[in-house]
Amino acid sequence: MTATLPRVDTATAAAVKRRRRPLGWLAVVPLLAFTAVAFGVPALAMLDGAFTAKDPATGAGSYTVDNLTASLRGAYLTALLGSVKLSAVSAGIASVVGLPLAQAVVTSRFRALREAVLTASGVLANFGGVPLAFAFVATLGNAGVLTRHLGLTDKGWDLYSFWGLVIVYLYFLIPLMVLTITPALDGLRSQWREAAQNNGATSVQYWRHVALPVLLPSLLGGLVLLFGSAFAAYATAAAMVGSSIPLVTLQIADALSGNVLVGQENVALALSLDMVLVAGLVMAVYLPLQRRSARWLA
Amino acid sequence: MARLTLWRWGVLGLAGLYFLVPLAASVVFTVDVPGQGIDLDAYTQIFSTGGFTSSLLLSLELAAATIALVLLLMVPAMVALRLGAPRLRPVVEVVCSLPLVVPPIAFVAGIGTVLKWGPEHLSRTPLFQTFVAIQNPDFPFVLVLAYVVMALPFVYRALDAGLRSVDVRTLVEAARSCGAGWPQALVRAVLPNLRGALLNASFLTLALVLGEFTVAQLLGFQPFAVWIVNISGSQAQLSVAVSVLSLLVTWVLLLTLAGFGGRTRTTSRG
């Protein structure tokens, strides 16, 4: 390389600074343009479709709120409530189970265990989907290994029920809780526990008055995040075909592919809009909580 | 202290049971044919089953294209945010978090609507050809577009964490004052320092694309995850075998990466 010697004077420094600004904008523009096309256009199409009704005779579209009211009525409402119930129950259980598990992993002396659990959590929390569903069908389904060997069917067990789905959902929600709460647990200083012990506090008192109040924003944030994740899940439920549980994601898929009734696409879009609103609400609760928990962890 | 240790092992043991039993039972399910004993047919059949190679190849191609495109879009933008456009930071952060607010199923409902405009409104315009081209079943580019959007939050977090530990401004200024052009400074000074973050982002995207089901199924394409579901009706054992394998492969892949990342972190600290 034939590098020219740098002339260190103010003129070139200013020139560099002046040249830097347009570059900064230029490098971000492709990303923004891409998301506008690949994400913005479908999102707007969904919004538009949710408020559009097509006249079957003329094919002309007109704006209406009929789709939205239809999406909040009858079978669709049942599905929406079913999704909310399933997500709330499984997120609640996963939070209660995930906290002690994360605590056990965080306080462990084995670094390898910690790495393995956190990585496994990352895999299961984000990429479970179809394989997860099949693992459970093989384990607890009608012909599953445990079902056959323990004779669970006679005891009234059915994987394709509300509680069956909760058990499957926990498999990716507990890891998600572990991932979310681990930074907060790492932030609990051992001095706090020592200070509490020196003042004569029992372990229970320490958790009740020191640790849990500090963890509360992270815990609630995690709970909300888990709810959102369970609410949006589709692959797991869809792969466990035969699920008699009404879920909003399954309803959208059915309506989109015209499985049940033809011409329900716009109602599907309205249902999607309902989901986006719920997910938006989840984020609106989650982000302030996360910021609040960051105060203690700094 | 002994009580504490006991408590910890109790919790870990129960969790291990819950998380390992389905995997173990799945393996048993694939090798144990009722009444015939152990047999490994489910695993030996995988490669000869129709659609396995083509769907896996399709998934890998989609993953490669997605990783290339998402890094091409994100790396310059993220570096630029550090260098010259800090005011755009909140904008990019929000844009990259938006996919979290729109669940995949709602996103695909929107994509489906847009794709339907092709035949309905645009059949006489040149755009129509584009619509047809991106839906080519041999290589559905529309899936790449969707996956890039879905990968944005992961890639943003991975790159942001990587950039936080590197002083990009000093690196670039050093390279520039040694006479390097902008592209050269980026490729030869910044990128090598981001190797860990780039790997991390790539693996997360790979795992995302390999496991993605919702968008592909509803748009009617057949990559790996959709293929597994489609064969499950006729070959339950095979589908479970492939599921277990894919879960384990992803796990090992990310575990290797975590080990790699952990080692670089400790060396840089020491």
HADDOCK unambig.tbl for C-alpha pairs under 7 A between the chains (distance, minus, plus):
assign (segid A and resid 3 and name CA) (segid B and resid 178 and name CA) 6.07 0.50 0.50
assign (segid A and resid 3 and name CA) (segid B and resid 179 and name CA) 5.06 0.50 0.50
assign (segid A and resid 4 and name CA) (segid B and resid 179 and name CA) 6.09 0.50 0.50
assign (segid A and resid 6 and name CA) (segid B and resid 177 and name CA) 5.49 0.50 0.50
assign (segid A and resid 6 and name CA) (segid B and resid 178 and name CA) 6.67 0.50 0.50
assign (segid A and resid 20 and name CA) (segid B and resid 84 and name CA) 5.75 0.50 0.50
assign (segid A and resid 21 and name CA) (segid B and resid 84 and name CA) 5.38 0.50 0.50
assign (segid A and resid 21 and name CA) (segid B and resid 85 and name CA) 6.80 0.50 0.50
assign (segid A and resid 24 and name CA) (segid B and resid 80 and name CA) 4.71 0.50 0.50
assign (segid A and resid 24 and name CA) (segid B and resid 81 and name CA) 6.66 0.50 0.50
assign (segid A and resid 24 and name CA) (segid B and resid 84 and name CA) 4.86 0.50 0.50
assign (segid A and resid 24 and name CA) (segid B and resid 85 and name CA) 5.03 0.50 0.50
assign (segid A and resid 25 and name CA) (segid B and resid 85 and name CA) 6.45 0.50 0.50
assign (segid A and resid 27 and name CA) (segid B and resid 76 and name CA) 5.46 0.50 0.50
assign (segid A and resid 27 and name CA) (segid B and resid 77 and name CA) 4.93 0.50 0.50
assign (segid A and resid 27 and name CA) (segid B and resid 80 and name CA) 6.24 0.50 0.50
assign (segid A and resid 28 and name CA) (segid B and resid 77 and name CA) 4.38 0.50 0.50
assign (segid A and resid 30 and name CA) (segid B and resid 73 and name CA) 6.40 0.50 0.50
assign (segid A and resid 31 and name CA) (segid B and resid 73 and name CA) 5.22 0.50 0.50
assign (segid A and resid 31 and name CA) (segid B and resid 74 and name CA) 6.62 0.50 0.50
assign (segid A and resid 31 and name CA) (segid B and resid 77 and name CA) 6.96 0.50 0.50
assign (segid A and resid 35 and name CA) (segid B and resid 149 and name CA) 6.91 0.50 0.50
assign (segid A and resid 38 and name CA) (segid B and resid 145 and name CA) 6.01 0.50 0.50
assign (segid A and resid 38 and name CA) (segid B and resid 146 and name CA) 6.74 0.50 0.50
assign (segid A and resid 39 and name CA) (segid B and resid 149 and name CA) 6.64 0.50 0.50
assign (segid A and resid 42 and name CA) (segid B and resid 107 and name CA) 6.86 0.50 0.50
assign (segid A and resid 42 and name CA) (segid B and resid 110 and name CA) 4.28 0.50 0.50
assign (segid A and resid 42 and name CA) (segid B and resid 111 and name CA) 4.91 0.50 0.50
assign (segid A and resid 42 and name CA) (segid B and resid 114 and name CA) 6.07 0.50 0.50
assign (segid A and resid 43 and name CA) (segid B and resid 107 and name CA) 6.83 0.50 0.50
assign (segid A and resid 43 and name CA) (segid B and resid 110 and name CA) 5.68 0.50 0.50
assign (segid A and resid 45 and name CA) (segid B and resid 110 and name CA) 5.62 0.50 0.50
assign (segid A and resid 45 and name CA) (segid B and resid 113 and name CA) 6.40 0.50 0.50
assign (segid A and resid 45 and name CA) (segid B and resid 114 and name CA) 6.32 0.50 0.50
assign (segid A and resid 46 and name CA) (segid B and resid 109 and name CA) 6.82 0.50 0.50
assign (segid A and resid 46 and name CA) (segid B and resid 110 and name CA) 4.53 0.50 0.50
assign (segid A and resid 101 and name CA) (segid B and resid 11 and name CA) 6.10 0.50 0.50
assign (segid A and resid 101 and name CA) (segid B and resid 12 and name CA) 6.55 0.50 0.50
assign (segid A and resid 104 and name CA) (segid B and resid 8 and name CA) 5.15 0.50 0.50
assign (segid A and resid 104 and name CA) (segid B and resid 11 and name CA) 6.94 0.50 0.50
assign (segid A and resid 104 and name CA) (segid B and resid 12 and name CA) 6.81 0.50 0.50
assign (segid A and resid 116 and name CA) (segid B and resid 255 and name CA) 6.73 0.50 0.50
assign (segid A and resid 119 and name CA) (segid B and resid 254 and name CA) 6.55 0.50 0.50
assign (segid A and resid 119 and name CA) (segid B and resid 255 and name CA) 5.79 0.50 0.50
assign (segid A and resid 119 and name CA) (segid B and resid 258 and name CA) 6.97 0.50 0.50
assign (segid A and resid 120 and name CA) (segid B and resid 251 and name CA) 6.19 0.50 0.50
assign (segid A and resid 123 and name CA) (segid B and resid 251 and name CA) 6.03 0.50 0.50
assign (segid A and resid 127 and name CA) (segid B and resid 207 and name CA) 6.69 0.50 0.50
assign (segid A and resid 127 and name CA) (segid B and resid 208 and name CA) 6.25 0.50 0.50
assign (segid A and resid 127 and name CA) (segid B and resid 211 and name CA) 6.04 0.50 0.50
assign (segid A and resid 129 and name CA) (segid B and resid 211 and name CA) 6.88 0.50 0.50
assign (segid A and resid 130 and name CA) (segid B and resid 225 and name CA) 6.60 0.50 0.50
assign (segid A and resid 131 and name CA) (segid B and resid 243 and name CA) 4.26 0.50 0.50
assign (segid A and resid 131 and name CA) (segid B and resid 244 and name CA) 6.45 0.50 0.50
assign (segid A and resid 131 and name CA) (segid B and resid 247 and name CA) 6.48 0.50 0.50
assign (segid A and resid 134 and name CA) (segid B and resid 240 and name CA) 5.56 0.50 0.50
assign (segid A and resid 134 and name CA) (segid B and resid 243 and name CA) 6.71 0.50 0.50
assign (segid A and resid 135 and name CA) (segid B and resid 22 and name CA) 5.77 0.50 0.50
assign (segid A and resid 135 and name CA) (segid B and resid 23 and name CA) 6.26 0.50 0.50
assign (segid A and resid 135 and name CA) (segid B and resid 26 and name CA) 5.38 0.50 0.50
assign (segid A and resid 135 and name CA) (segid B and resid 240 and name CA) 6.34 0.50 0.50
assign (segid A and resid 135 and name CA) (segid B and resid 244 and name CA) 6.95 0.50 0.50
assign (segid A and resid 136 and name CA) (segid B and resid 22 and name CA) 6.00 0.50 0.50
assign (segid A and resid 138 and name CA) (segid B and resid 25 and name CA) 6.76 0.50 0.50
assign (segid A and resid 138 and name CA) (segid B and resid 26 and name CA) 5.26 0.50 0.50
assign (segid A and resid 138 and name CA) (segid B and resid 29 and name CA) 5.98 0.50 0.50
assign (segid A and resid 138 and name CA) (segid B and resid 240 and name CA) 6.94 0.50 0.50
assign (segid A and resid 139 and name CA) (segid B and resid 22 and name CA) 5.53 0.50 0.50
assign (segid A and resid 139 and name CA) (segid B and resid 25 and name CA) 5.31 0.50 0.50
assign (segid A and resid 139 and name CA) (segid B and resid 26 and name CA) 6.04 0.50 0.50
assign (segid A and resid 145 and name CA) (segid B and resid 25 and name CA) 5.96 0.50 0.50
assign (segid A and resid 145 and name CA) (segid B and resid 29 and name CA) 6.05 0.50 0.50
assign (segid A and resid 232 and name CA) (segid B and resid 103 and name CA) 5.31 0.50 0.50
assign (segid A and resid 234 and name CA) (segid B and resid 214 and name CA) 6.72 0.50 0.50
assign (segid A and resid 235 and name CA) (segid B and resid 213 and name CA) 6.02 0.50 0.50
assign (segid A and resid 235 and name CA) (segid B and resid 214 and name CA) 5.86 0.50 0.50
assign (segid A and resid 239 and name CA) (segid B and resid 229 and name CA) 6.21 0.50 0.50
assign (segid A and resid 249 and name CA) (segid B and resid 105 and name CA) 6.62 0.50 0.50
assign (segid A and resid 269 and name CA) (segid B and resid 109 and name CA) 6.30 0.50 0.50
assign (segid A and resid 272 and name CA) (segid B and resid 106 and name CA) 4.57 0.50 0.50
assign (segid A and resid 276 and name CA) (segid B and resid 101 and name CA) 6.11 0.50 0.50
assign (segid A and resid 276 and name CA) (segid B and resid 102 and name CA) 5.27 0.50 0.50
assign (segid A and resid 276 and name CA) (segid B and resid 103 and name CA) 6.90 0.50 0.50
assign (segid A and resid 279 and name CA) (segid B and resid 101 and name CA) 5.14 0.50 0.50
assign (segid A and resid 279 and name CA) (segid B and resid 102 and name CA) 6.90 0.50 0.50
assign (segid A and resid 280 and name CA) (segid B and resid 101 and name CA) 5.39 0.50 0.50
